[in-house]
Amino acid sequence: MFDQVIGQQEAQDRLLQLEQEQRLPHALMLCGPMGCGKMALAMAFARHLLGRTTNDEAMLARWEHPDLHFTYPTIKLPSMSADHKPVSDDFAREWHELVMAGPYFTMTEWLEVMGGENQQAIITAGESDALIRKLSLKSSQGGYKISLIWLPERMNIECANKILKLLEEPPQQTLFLLVCEEPERLLETIRSRVQRIDIKRIAEEDILQALISRRGINEDNARRIARMANGSWLKALEMLNADSENELFLDMFQTLMRLAYQRKVKDLKAWSERMAAMGRERQKRFLEYFLRLIRENFIYNFQEQELCYMTQREEDFAKNFARFVNEKNIIPISELVNLAIRDIGQNANAKIVFFDMALQMIVLLINK
C-alpha cells in the first residue's frame, strides 16, 4: 500500500500504530512542505484502510472506491453559469488523470490539467454541500467512509464554516484526512478539531535511493540531485527534467540581475511584462525559487561547498554574481521578494509588482 511513498517510514509507522491500537481519531491533518510526500501518505493510508473491507484491489488501485471522496481546489470555467459554485465533481475526470500518474504533484500541475493556469483555485461552499450529501450515505463496503481533502487552507470562509460543522458532528464511520501545506491559514476552530501530524522533509538518503532504483540515475548524479532537492521529491523530479520550470526560472533570474546591474529600465519593464504573462501560481513559484537562489549565492561567498545546493548552471552563474549578494543587501532583497509573494497572493497587478521589484533591485545591487 505504501510502495509509492518515498521514505517517511516514521510517519507510516505512526499512522499504522494509531489504527492498530484503535486510537484513530475522526480527523487527521498531515502537514508539511511541498514535495515531502504528505499526499502520498494520505492516499496510501486511505487505500490501506479501505482495503480492510474490500477484496477488489483493482478498484483501489484505480482510486475508484465508492467510499473514498476526494476534495480539492477548483476554478470557475467560462462554460459554467454565473451562479454555479465549482465543486470537485466538476473536475473528477481531470483529477483521476492526475492521481493515476502518481501521488506527487503541484498546484501548478493541477491548474494546467484543469485549464486555468492564470486563476486562483479555491474550495467553494458548493463543495462542502456536496460533501455533506456524500457522507450522509452509509458506507457501501461496511467500513470507513474517507474524506480526503487536499489543501484545505484554500477553502473560502463559507466552506470552512460548513466543514467545521462536519468535524464537530462527524457522520458515523467517517475519517477525514486533511493534507495541508499552510495550516496557519485554516480557522483555529478547525485546527483544534483535528489531530495534526507533521511530516518532515524526506531524508536525503531516501531520495538518493529512490533516484537510483526508480529512475535509474547513476549514484554521482543522484547524490547531487538528492542534496539539492532539500527533502522534496518534487524538486528532485524537476531537476531530472532538463526542460523543467527551474531552467526558465534561472533564465529569468539571470536576466533580471544583468538588466538591474546595467540599469536598463526599458528592458526591465519588458522583463516584468514577461513575468506578468505567467500564471499567478507560477509567479509565486518563481519568487520562491528567487529566494532560494539569493540564499545560495550569499552562502557561496563563504567558499563552503558542502553548504551550497545549486545545479551546475546555477553554480556557473554564481561564480561571477555571488559577490553582489552580501550582508548589506541580503535581508532587504529577501524582504522585497517576500513582499512580492504576498502581493501576488492577494491578486495585486503583476506588472506593477514585478516592475517595482526590478527597479528596487537596481538600488540593492549597487549596495554591494
C-alpha positions, 0 to 999 in steps of 0.5 A, a space after each residue: 500500500 505504501 510502495 509509492 511513498 518515498 521514505 517517511 517510514 516514521 510517519 507510516 509507522 505512526 499512522 499504522 500504530 494509531 489504527 492498530 491500537 484503535 486510537 484513530 481519531 475522526 480527523 487527521 491533518 498531515 502537514 508539511 512542505 511541498 514535495 515531502 510526500 504528505 499526499 502520498 501518505 494520505 492516499 496510501 493510508 486511505 487505500 490501506 484502510 479501505 482495503 480492510 473491507 474490500 477484496 477488489 484491489 483493482 478498484 483501489 488501485 484505480 482510486 475508484 472506491 465508492 467510499 473514498 471522496 476526494 476534495 480539492 481546489 477548483 476554478 470557475 470555467 467560462 462554460 459554467 453559469 454565473 451562479 454555479 459554485 465549482 465543486 470537485 465533481 466538476 473536475 473528477 475526470 481531470 483529477 483521476 488523470 492526475 492521481 493515476 500518474 502518481 501521488 506527487 504533484 503541484 498546484 501548478 500541475 493541477 491548474 494546467 490539467 484543469 485549464 486555468 493556469 492564470 486563476 486562483 483555485 479555491 474550495 467553494 461552499 458548493 463543495 462542502 454541500 456536496 460533501 455533506 450529501 456524500 457522507 450522509 450515505 452509509 458506507 457501501 463496503 461496511 467500513 470507513 467512509 474517507 474524506 480526503 481533502 487536499 489543501 484545505 487552507 484554500 477553502 473560502 470562509 463559507 466552506 470552512 464554516 460548513 466543514 467545521 460543522 462536519 468535524 464537530 458532528 462527524 457522520 458515523 464511520 467517517 475519517 477525514 484526512 486533511 493534507 495541508 501545506 499552510 495550516 496557519 491559514 485554516 480557522 483555529 476552530 478547525 485546527 483544534 478539531 483535528 489531530 495534526 501530524 507533521 511530516 518532515 522533509 524526506 531524508 536525503 538518503 531516501 531520495 538518493 535511493 529512490 533516484 537510483 532504483 526508480 529512475 535509474 540515475 547513476 549514484 554521482 548524479 543522484 547524490 547531487 540531485 538528492 542534496 539539492 532537492 532539500 527533502 522534496 521529491 518534487 524538486 528532485 523530479 524537476 531537476 531530472 527534467 532538463 526542460 523543467 520550470 527551474 531552467 526558465 526560472 534561472 533564465 529569468 533570474 539571470 536576466 533580471 540581475 544583468 538588466 538591474 546591474 546595467 540599469 536598463 529600465 526599458 528592458 526591465 519593464 519588458 522583463 516584468 511584462 514577461 513575468 506578468 504573462 505567467 500564471 499567478 501560481 507560477 509567479 509565486 513559484 518563481 519568487 520562491 525559487 528567487 529566494 532560494 537562489 539569493 540564499 545560495 549565492 550569499 552562502 557561496 561567498 563563504 567558499 563552503 561547498 558542502 553548504 551550497 545546493 545549486 545545479 551546475 548552471 546555477 553554480 556557473 552563474 554564481 561564480 561571477 554574481 555571488 559577490 553582489 549578494 552580501 550582508 548589506 543587501 541580503 535581508 532587504 532583497 529577501 524582504 522585497 521578494 517576500 513582499 512580492 509573494 504576498 502581493 501576488 497572493 492577494 491578486 495585486 497587478 503583476 506588472 506593477 509588482 514585478 516592475 517595482 521589484 526590478 527597479 528596487 533591485 537596481 538600488 540593492 545591487 549597487 549596495 554591494 
